[in-house]
Amino acid sequence: MMGTERDRDFMEAAYAEALVAEQLGEVPVGAVVVYADQIVGRGHNLRETSNDPTTHAEMIAIRQAAAELNSWRLLDCTLYVTLEPCVMCMGAIILARIPRLVYGCRDPRVGAAGSIYNLAEDERFNHRVEVTEGILQHQCSQQLSDFFRRLREQKKEQKSNK
């Protein structure tokens, strides 16, 4: 599905969050929640920093948006995230009743919006999520590839220095 110019703009904001995560040594994933053309929630991965496995970019952005809108129902919101959400994050998206998800690149390891699972369209849930994928796909994918390549090189160098 094709995205709009606004989708690109908001994905750029999510990408900026991913850059913050990367600077912290976190897997570079960023997310923003948009309501009425305004960002009401921002997040970037913080698992390593917080030692909390639930602090994915999407979860942080959803929590912030719910607090900002004073509602757990994020109706009329769109979540933008640089990487396809995992099962945990898709569960939160569904439970928050977010009607639309836009993501940059697929996650072939744990993606739950079309790659490994497709929870967005699972008829067993009482809520469906419209998914738009591929916005800034190359940029998001390249950032992750570069990050993991550097991580492998660092680990290899550490092994050889022992």
C-alpha positions as CSV (number, residue, x, y, z in Angstrom):
1,M,0.0,0.0,0.0
2,M,1.3,3.5,-0.9
3,G,1.9,6.0,1.8
4,T,1.4,9.8,1.7
5,E,3.7,12.7,2.0
6,R,2.5,13.1,5.6
7,D,3.5,9.4,6.2
8,R,7.0,10.2,5.0
9,D,7.2,13.2,7.4
10,F,6.0,11.2,10.4
11,M,8.3,8.3,9.5
12,E,11.2,10.8,9.5
13,A,10.2,11.7,13.1
14,A,10.2,8.0,13.9
15,Y,13.6,7.6,12.2
16,A,14.9,10.5,14.4
17,E,13.9,8.5,17.4
18,A,15.8,5.5,16.0
19,L,18.9,7.7,15.8
20,V,18.6,8.5,19.5
21,A,18.4,4.8,20.3
22,E,21.5,4.1,18.2
23,Q,23.4,6.9,20.0
24,L,22.6,5.1,23.3
25,G,23.9,1.8,21.9
26,E,20.3,0.4,21.6
27,V,19.0,-1.4,18.5
28,P,17.9,1.6,16.4
29,V,14.1,1.5,16.3
30,G,12.0,4.6,16.7
31,A,8.3,5.2,16.9
32,V,5.8,8.1,17.0
33,V,2.0,8.1,17.6
34,V,0.1,10.7,15.6
35,Y,-3.4,12.1,16.5
36,A,-5.0,14.9,14.5
37,D,-1.7,15.5,12.6
38,Q,0.2,16.0,15.8
39,I,2.8,13.7,17.5
40,V,1.3,12.7,20.8
41,G,3.8,10.0,21.7
42,R,7.5,9.3,20.9
43,G,9.7,6.3,21.7
44,H,12.9,4.6,20.9
45,N,14.3,1.3,22.1
46,L,15.6,1.3,25.7
47,R,15.9,-2.4,26.5
48,E,19.6,-2.3,27.2
49,T,19.5,1.1,29.1
50,S,16.5,0.1,31.2
51,N,17.1,-3.6,31.5
52,D,13.4,-4.0,30.7
53,P,12.4,-6.2,27.9
54,T,9.1,-4.3,27.3
55,T,10.7,-1.0,26.5
56,H,10.4,-1.3,22.8
57,A,10.0,2.0,20.9
58,E,6.3,1.2,20.1
59,M,5.5,0.5,23.8
60,I,7.0,3.7,25.0
61,A,5.3,5.8,22.3
62,I,1.9,4.1,23.0
63,R,2.3,4.7,26.8
64,Q,3.1,8.4,26.1
65,A,0.2,8.8,23.7
66,A,-2.3,7.2,26.1
67,A,-1.1,9.6,28.9
68,E,-1.2,12.6,26.5
69,L,-4.7,11.8,25.3
70,N,-5.9,10.6,28.7
71,S,-7.2,7.4,27.2
72,W,-6.0,3.9,26.7
73,R,-8.1,3.8,23.5
74,L,-5.9,5.4,20.8
75,L,-8.7,5.7,18.3
76,D,-8.0,7.9,15.3
77,C,-4.3,7.5,15.9
78,T,-1.6,6.2,13.6
79,L,1.6,4.5,14.8
80,Y,4.7,5.0,12.8
81,V,7.7,2.7,13.5
82,T,10.9,2.1,11.6
83,L,10.8,-1.7,12.0
84,E,7.8,-4.1,11.8
85,P,6.5,-4.6,15.3
86,C,7.0,-7.9,17.2
87,V,4.2,-9.9,18.8
88,M,4.3,-7.9,22.1
89,C,4.0,-4.6,20.3
90,M,1.3,-5.8,17.9
91,G,-0.6,-7.0,20.9
92,A,-0.3,-3.5,22.5
93,I,-1.4,-1.9,19.1
94,I,-4.5,-4.1,19.0
95,L,-5.4,-3.6,22.7
96,A,-4.9,0.2,22.3
97,R,-7.3,0.0,19.3
98,I,-4.9,1.9,17.1
99,P,-6.5,1.7,13.6
100,R,-3.4,2.3,11.5
101,L,0.2,1.2,11.5
102,V,2.9,2.5,9.2
103,Y,6.3,0.8,9.3
104,G,9.6,1.2,7.5
105,C,11.1,-2.3,7.0
106,R,10.1,-5.8,7.7
107,D,11.5,-7.9,10.5
108,P,12.0,-11.4,9.1
109,R,12.9,-12.8,12.5
110,V,10.0,-11.7,14.7
111,G,7.7,-9.4,12.6
112,A,4.1,-9.7,13.6
113,A,2.5,-7.5,11.0
114,G,3.0,-9.7,7.9
115,S,6.5,-11.3,8.1
116,I,6.2,-14.2,10.6
117,Y,2.7,-13.5,11.9
118,N,0.0,-11.2,10.7
119,L,-1.8,-10.2,13.9
120,A,-3.1,-7.0,12.2
121,E,-5.6,-9.0,10.2
122,D,-6.2,-11.9,12.5
123,E,-10.0,-12.4,12.6
124,R,-9.9,-13.9,16.1
125,F,-9.2,-10.4,17.5
126,N,-12.0,-7.9,17.9
127,H,-9.8,-5.2,16.2
128,R,-8.1,-5.0,12.9
129,V,-5.2,-2.7,12.0
130,E,-4.6,-1.2,8.6
131,V,-1.0,-1.6,7.7
132,T,1.2,0.4,5.4
133,E,4.7,-0.8,5.0
134,G,7.8,0.3,3.2
135,I,7.9,4.0,4.1
136,L,11.6,5.0,4.1
137,Q,12.2,1.2,3.8
138,H,15.8,1.5,2.5
139,Q,16.8,4.1,5.1
140,C,15.3,2.1,8.0
141,S,16.7,-1.2,6.8
142,Q,20.2,0.3,6.1
143,Q,20.4,1.8,9.6
144,L,19.6,-1.6,11.2
145,S,22.0,-3.5,8.9
146,D,24.8,-1.0,9.6
147,F,24.2,-1.2,13.4
148,F,24.3,-5.0,13.5
149,R,27.4,-5.1,11.2
150,R,29.2,-2.7,13.6
151,L,28.1,-4.8,16.6
152,R,29.5,-8.0,15.0
153,E,32.7,-6.2,14.2
154,Q,33.1,-5.0,17.8
155,K,32.4,-8.5,19.1
156,K,34.9,-10.0,16.7
157,E,37.5,-7.4,17.7
158,Q,36.9,-8.1,21.4
159,K,37.4,-11.8,20.9
160,S,40.7,-11.2,19.0
161,N,42.0,-8.9,21.8
162,K,41.6,-11.6,24.4
